[in-house]
Amino acid sequence: MPAISFLECSRCAKHVSADTPQTVCPACAGALYVRYDSDSLKQTAVRPDGNATQSMWRYASVLPEVEPVTLGEGWTPMLHSRRHENLWIKEEAANPTGTFKARGLAMAVTMAKHYGLEKLAAPSAGNAAGALAAYAAAAGIEAHIFMPRDVPMANYLEGVAYGAHVTLVDGLISDCARMVAERKDKEGWFDISTLKEPFRVEGKKTMGYELVEQLGWTYPDAVFYPTGGGVGLIGMWKAFEEMEQLGWVAPGRRPKMIAVQASGCAPVARAYREGASVSKMFENAATFAAGLRVPKPYGDSIILDIVRKSEGTVIDIPDDRILESLLDWSRNEGLLLCPEGATATAAYDQLIADGFLTPKDRVVIFNTGAGLKYVDTLAEAMHLTRTPEKEYPERVPVGGIITPQ
């Protein structure tokens, strides 16, 4: 495992020491990236083979030198579509706590334990809360979580069951983030919000390493990524850069990165259409794809830059078409996608129809979580209720030869 050389600001390129815990760049508040000595990395990094551990720690030689707090995250299946010859689903539901959030929080909590931090706090649209609670419990660290009151019940249950301090907020994730920011200094919390510490990106970058390895160390033509905070998309782009430096990936054009949002909360899609470099706060955000209900991502400028550099696009899908695609994949592929994943499958259909992609293009779609974590919200969207119990007539005692008096 490599030692960290320094942390680098994604905005101003300032170098910051990793010897002590860091949040964002002290000069401009930009997100910090972990950087290793490239010459040393080329000598020590080992491309994993079939004997490597089947978790994200198979890429330990390109992750920080630290003892992992692990629950077996990563190395999720790459499922070939039954109907589309060149389409694969990266099934992140196989992670601990049932979502891709396990990767980033495993790495962030690992580093928190390494630094000796005792109290962690984060706002969450739902799934990050469950992952933080689980890994904090495994590490023996106190977790403080703020979530919108209307998150799927599974997310709230997870936080409570794992022993985290959970606060439900009448508002959106942006309101939760404000509460963390206002209280963290007084309460002694270390804020591990999306892109406000450098290690969730390191965990999420393993998705990029995995999809390339599972495709025989070659790039697909496009990657569809449900984008709320966008850390996974940012992490994968970092992984592609590192793999190219190490010579691990076959030469060729990087994938087109397709950021996917719900129309009820589409700040990045709107900014992309307007040619803007940053997004504006998306007012009155509303979608049943809870993980996409992020009205202004902290890393919006990074996401937009990556999409444009990759010659990709940003697309938003309305809730009715998200549900339609979710049911289509359930009934025809045997996969109960999460609403965020179904947003991406619906986007794939649209971009094929629009001619942006062709059926011959090799495409990877990320299903970021298990559909079963959304039972309550899916049932509501499907107008599904339980059939009332059958009513039987009242029993009247009858005396006679057979029945007792």
C-alpha positions in Angstrom: 0.0 0.0 0.0 1.4 3.4 -0.9 2.1 6.3 1.4 0.3 9.5 0.6 2.6 12.2 -0.8 0.1 15.1 -0.3 -3.5 16.2 -0.8 -4.1 18.4 -3.9 -6.9 20.9 -4.3 -9.1 20.2 -7.3 -9.5 24.0 -7.9 -6.3 25.8 -7.1 -3.9 22.8 -7.1 -2.5 23.8 -3.6 -0.7 21.0 -1.8 -1.9 20.1 1.7 -0.3 17.7 4.1 -2.1 14.5 4.8 -0.3 14.0 8.2 -3.4 15.4 10.0 -7.1 15.1 9.2 -8.2 17.6 6.4 -11.5 18.7 5.1 -11.3 21.1 2.1 -8.6 23.3 0.7 -7.7 26.0 3.3 -7.1 28.5 0.5 -10.2 28.2 -1.7 -12.5 25.5 -0.1 -12.0 23.2 -3.1 -12.3 19.4 -2.7 -9.0 17.7 -2.0 -7.6 14.7 -3.9 -5.2 12.1 -2.5 -1.9 12.0 -4.4 0.8 9.4 -4.3 4.4 9.6 -5.7 3.9 8.4 -9.3 7.4 7.0 -9.7 7.2 5.0 -6.5 3.6 3.8 -7.4 4.8 2.5 -10.8 7.4 0.3 -9.0 5.1 -0.9 -6.1 1.6 -1.1 -7.5 0.5 -4.6 -8.5 -2.4 -5.2 -10.9 -4.6 -7.7 -9.2 -5.2 -11.2 -10.7 -7.6 -14.0 -10.0 -6.1 -14.7 -6.7 -6.6 -11.2 -5.2 -9.1 -10.7 -2.5 -12.7 -10.3 -3.8 -13.3 -6.8 -2.3 -12.3 -3.3 -3.1 -9.1 -3.9 -1.1 -7.8 -6.0 -4.1 -6.6 -2.5 -5.1 -4.7 -1.9 -1.9 -1.6 -1.0 -3.8 -3.3 2.1 -5.1 -5.0 3.0 -1.8 -3.6 4.7 1.3 -1.3 2.7 3.5 -3.7 1.9 6.4 -5.4 -1.0 8.2 -8.8 -1.3 6.6 -12.1 -1.2 8.5 -13.9 -3.6 6.2 -17.2 -5.4 5.9 -16.4 -7.0 2.5 -17.3 -4.0 0.3 -16.6 -4.0 -3.4 -15.9 -6.5 -6.2 -19.6 -6.4 -7.1 -21.0 -8.3 -10.1 -21.0 -7.1 -13.6 -24.3 -8.5 -15.0 -24.7 -8.8 -18.8 -28.2 -7.7 -19.9 -30.4 -10.5 -21.3 -31.8 -8.2 -24.0 -29.0 -5.8 -24.9 -25.8 -7.5 -26.3 -23.4 -4.7 -25.3 -24.9 -3.5 -22.0 -23.8 -4.5 -18.5 -25.2 -3.6 -15.1 -22.7 -2.9 -12.3 -24.7 -4.3 -9.4 -23.7 -2.2 -6.4 -26.6 -3.7 -4.4 -24.2 -6.5 -3.5 -22.2 -4.1 -1.2 -22.6 -4.1 2.6 -25.7 -2.0 3.5 -26.9 -2.7 0.0 -25.5 0.3 -1.9 -22.3 1.8 -3.4 -22.0 4.1 -0.5 -20.2 1.3 1.4 -17.1 2.0 -0.7 -16.6 5.6 0.1 -17.6 5.3 3.8 -15.4 2.2 4.3 -12.4 4.3 3.2 -13.4 7.5 5.0 -14.1 5.7 8.3 -10.8 3.7 7.9 -8.9 6.9 7.7 -10.9 8.5 10.6 -9.8 5.6 12.8 -6.3 5.9 11.5 -6.3 9.6 12.5 -7.9 8.8 15.9 -11.1 10.7 15.3 -13.9 9.9 17.7 -17.0 11.6 16.4 -18.1 11.7 12.7 -21.0 13.7 11.2 -22.6 13.8 7.8 -25.8 14.8 6.1 -27.4 12.2 3.9 -30.1 11.6 1.4 -30.4 8.2 2.9 -27.9 5.5 1.8 -24.7 7.2 3.0 -26.3 7.4 6.4 -26.7 3.6 6.6 -23.2 3.0 5.4 -21.7 5.6 7.8 -23.6 4.1 10.7 -22.4 0.6 9.8 -18.7 1.4 9.4 -18.7 3.7 12.4 -20.1 0.8 14.5 -17.4 -1.5 13.1 -14.7 1.0 13.9 -16.0 1.9 17.4 -16.5 5.6 16.4 -19.5 7.8 17.2 -21.7 8.7 14.2 -24.1 11.7 14.0 -26.4 11.6 11.0 -28.8 14.2 9.6 -31.4 13.0 7.0 -34.6 14.4 5.5 -37.6 13.1 7.4 -39.1 11.5 4.3 -36.1 9.2 3.5 -37.0 5.6 2.8 -37.7 3.8 6.1 -34.8 1.4 5.6 -32.3 4.2 5.8 -33.7 5.5 9.1 -33.9 2.0 10.5 -30.3 1.3 9.6 -29.0 4.4 11.4 -30.9 3.6 14.6 -30.0 -0.1 14.5 -26.3 0.5 14.1 -26.4 2.9 17.1 -25.8 6.2 15.3 -27.3 9.5 16.6 -29.9 10.1 13.9 -31.7 13.5 13.4 -34.6 13.6 11.0 -35.0 17.1 9.3 -38.0 18.8 7.8 -36.2 19.7 4.6 -33.7 18.5 2.0 -30.1 17.3 2.3 -28.9 20.9 1.9 -30.8 21.7 5.1 -29.1 18.7 6.8 -25.7 19.9 5.6 -26.3 23.4 7.0 -27.1 21.8 10.4 -23.9 19.8 10.4 -21.8 22.9 9.5 -23.5 25.0 12.2 -22.9 22.4 15.0 -19.7 20.6 14.1 -17.2 22.8 15.9 -19.3 23.1 19.1 -20.0 19.3 19.2 -16.5 18.2 18.2 -17.6 16.4 15.1 -15.4 15.7 12.0 -17.5 16.4 8.9 -17.2 13.7 6.3 -19.8 15.1 4.0 -19.6 14.5 0.2 -16.3 16.0 -1.1 -15.6 17.8 2.2 -13.0 15.2 3.1 -10.6 13.5 0.6 -11.1 9.8 1.2 -14.7 9.0 0.1 -13.4 9.7 -3.5 -10.6 7.1 -2.9 -13.1 4.5 -1.9 -15.4 5.3 -4.8 -12.6 5.2 -7.4 -12.5 1.5 -6.9 -15.6 1.3 -9.1 -13.5 2.5 -12.0 -10.8 0.0 -11.4 -13.4 -2.8 -11.1 -15.3 -2.1 -14.2 -12.1 -1.9 -16.3 -10.8 -5.1 -14.8 -14.1 -6.9 -15.3 -14.1 -5.9 -19.0 -10.6 -7.4 -19.4 -8.7 -4.2 -18.6 -10.4 -2.3 -21.4 -12.6 0.8 -21.3 -16.3 0.6 -22.2 -17.6 3.2 -24.7 -19.8 4.8 -22.0 -20.6 4.7 -18.3 -24.0 5.8 -17.0 -23.9 7.1 -13.4 -26.9 8.2 -11.3 -25.6 11.6 -10.0 -26.7 13.2 -6.8 -23.4 14.2 -5.2 -21.4 12.7 -8.0 -18.5 11.3 -5.9 -18.5 8.0 -7.8 -18.2 9.7 -11.2 -15.4 11.9 -9.9 -13.7 8.8 -8.3 -13.9 6.8 -11.5 -12.3 9.6 -13.5 -9.5 9.7 -11.0 -9.1 5.9 -11.4 -8.9 6.1 -15.1 -6.1 8.7 -14.8 -4.2 6.5 -12.3 -4.6 3.3 -14.4 -3.2 5.0 -17.5 -0.2 6.3 -15.5 0.4 2.7 -14.3 -0.2 1.1 -17.7 -2.9 -1.1 -16.3 -5.5 -0.2 -18.9 -5.4 -0.9 -22.6 -4.8 2.3 -24.6 -7.8 4.0 -26.1 -10.4 6.8 -25.5 -11.8 7.0 -22.0 -15.5 6.2 -21.7 -18.2 8.9 -22.3 -19.4 9.7 -18.8 -23.1 10.1 -18.7 -24.4 11.8 -15.5 -28.0 10.9 -14.9 -30.5 12.9 -12.8 -34.2 12.9 -12.0 -36.2 15.7 -13.6 -37.6 16.7 -10.2 -34.1 17.6 -9.1 -31.7 18.2 -12.0 -29.3 21.1 -11.1 -26.4 19.6 -13.1 -28.5 18.7 -16.1 -29.8 22.3 -16.2 -26.3 23.7 -15.9 -25.1 21.4 -18.7 -27.8 22.5 -21.0 -27.1 26.2 -20.2 -23.4 25.8 -20.9 -22.6 26.8 -17.3 -19.6 25.7 -15.3 -21.5 25.4 -12.0 -25.1 24.7 -11.1 -27.7 26.8 -9.3 -29.7 25.7 -6.4 -32.7 23.6 -7.7 -35.8 24.9 -6.0 -38.6 22.7 -4.7 -36.6 19.5 -5.4 -38.9 16.4 -5.5 -38.4 12.9 -6.8 -38.9 9.4 -5.4 -35.3 8.6 -6.4 -34.2 9.8 -3.0 -30.5 9.6 -3.6 -30.8 12.0 -6.5 -32.5 14.7 -4.4 -29.4 16.8 -4.1 -30.4 20.4 -5.0 -26.8 21.7 -5.5 -23.9 19.2 -5.4 -20.7 20.4 -3.8 -18.7 19.0 -6.7 -20.9 20.3 -9.5 -18.1 22.1 -11.4 -15.9 18.9 -11.3 -18.8 16.8 -12.6 -19.5 19.2 -15.5 -15.8 19.3 -16.4 -15.5 15.5 -16.5 -18.6 15.1 -18.6 -17.4 17.6 -21.1 -13.9 16.3 -21.3 -15.2 12.8 -21.9 -17.6 14.0 -24.6 -20.4 12.6 -22.5 -23.7 14.3 -21.4 -26.0 15.0 -18.5 -29.6 13.8 -18.9 -32.6 14.0 -16.6 -35.6 11.6 -16.5 -39.1 12.2 -15.0 -40.4 10.0 -12.2 -43.0 8.2 -14.3 -40.4 7.0 -16.8 -38.1 6.0 -14.0 -40.8 3.8 -12.5 -41.6 2.4 -16.0 -37.9 1.4 -16.5 -37.7 -0.1 -13.0 -40.7 -2.3 -13.7 -39.4 -3.2 -17.2 -36.1 -4.4 -15.8 -37.7 -6.3 -12.9 -40.1 -8.2 -15.2 -37.7 -8.8 -18.1 -34.3 -9.1 -16.5 -35.1 -10.3 -13.0 -33.4 -7.2 -11.5 -35.2 -5.0 -9.0 -33.2 -1.8 -9.5 -33.2 1.1 -7.1 -35.0 4.2 -8.5 -31.6 5.8 -9.1 -30.4 2.8 -11.1 -33.7 2.8 -13.1 -33.1 6.5 -13.9 -29.9 5.3 -15.6 -31.6 2.5 -17.6 -34.3 4.9 -18.7 -31.6 7.3 -19.8 -29.9 4.6 -21.8 -33.1 3.9 -23.7 -33.4 7.6 -24.5 -29.9 8.1 -25.6 -30.1 5.1 -27.9 -33.4 6.5 -29.3 -31.8 9.9 -29.8 -28.8 8.5 -31.6 -26.2 9.7 -29.0 -25.2 6.1 -28.6 -25.8 3.0 -30.7 -26.7 -0.6 -29.6 -23.1 -1.5 -30.7 -21.5 0.7 -28.1 -20.3 -1.2 -25.0 -22.0 0.4 -22.0 -21.9 0.0 -18.2 -24.8 1.2 -16.1 -24.4 1.6 -12.4 -27.3 0.3 -10.3 -26.2 2.1 -7.1 -28.4 0.2 -4.6 -30.9 -2.5 -3.8 -34.5 -1.9 -4.8 -35.6 -3.5 -1.6 -34.2 -0.6 0.4 -37.0 1.5 -1.2 -40.0 -0.8 -0.4 -42.1 2.0 1.1 -41.4 4.6 -1.6 -41.8 2.1 -4.4 -45.1 0.8 -3.1 -46.3 4.4 -3.0 -45.2 5.1 -6.5 -46.8 1.8 -7.7 -50.0 2.6 -5.8 -49.6 -0.8 -4.2 -51.4 -1.7 -1.0 -52.0 -5.0 0.8 -55.3 -6.8 0.1 -57.5 -6.6 3.2 -57.8 -9.9 5.1 -60.8 -12.0 4.1 -63.7 -11.5 6.5 -65.3 -14.7 7.7 -68.9 -14.8 9.1 -69.2 -14.7 12.8 -69.2 -18.2 14.3 -72.4 -19.3 16.0 -72.3 -22.2 18.4 -74.6 -25.0 17.3 -75.5 -28.0 19.5 -76.1 -31.4 18.1 -74.6 -34.8 17.4 -71.4 -33.6 15.9 -70.8 -30.2 17.5 -70.5 -29.6 21.2 -73.2 -27.8 23.1 
